[in-house]
Amino acid sequence: MATGTTTGSRAGTPAIALPGTVLGLGLGGFVDGVLLHQLLQWHHLLSSSDTDNVGVPTYSPDTVPGLRMNTLWDGVFHTFTWLCVLVGLALLYSRLSTSRGPVWRSAALWGWVLVGWGLFNLVEGVVDHHLLGIHHVRGGPNQLWWDLGFLALGAALVAGGWLLQRTAAPVRADADDPRR
């Protein structure tokens, strides 16, 4: 970009909307996978396969073979989220010129990251929790409320991220370029 240009017209939105959203998808998936799958161990990718809606064989995480299959699919899931982060970073890098600091500090970028995270929650929640039924946020008698809460969090992240990026100051990609 030439000196004196911004990363896009409205608060850098055209230049960083897609990279920020893709980064948010990946980072949101990592939060889900690390926090809910690994640390809290509330579910794995196929932990509700005994009650799913598509006929997936049962892979109980309470058995060694079931845990092995769930761990494998958790790894596939983490590979997808890792690739989203790499693609998001590559897209962001390709849209920036010499100075990247102002963009990383920009509310516009982080607003788009929140939008992506929220989209991850909404799509993953609707598809895996409700349509396929292959796992739930937390299984048991209140699993519907946990799943609905996950969707509500996703909607709040999308709305909050959208508002954040809409109110962000324009980002100058060359603002701290020493060659100016």
Secondary structure, DSSP 8 states (H G I E B T S, - for coil): --TT-BSSSSTTHHHHHHHHHHHHHHHHHHHIIIIIIIIS----TTTTTTS-SS------TTSHHHHHHHHHHHHHHHHHHHHHHHHHHHHHHHH--S--HHHHT-HHHHHHHHHHHHHHHHHHIIIIIIIS-S--SS-STTHHHHHHHHHHHHHHHHHHHHHHHHHS---BTTTT-TT-
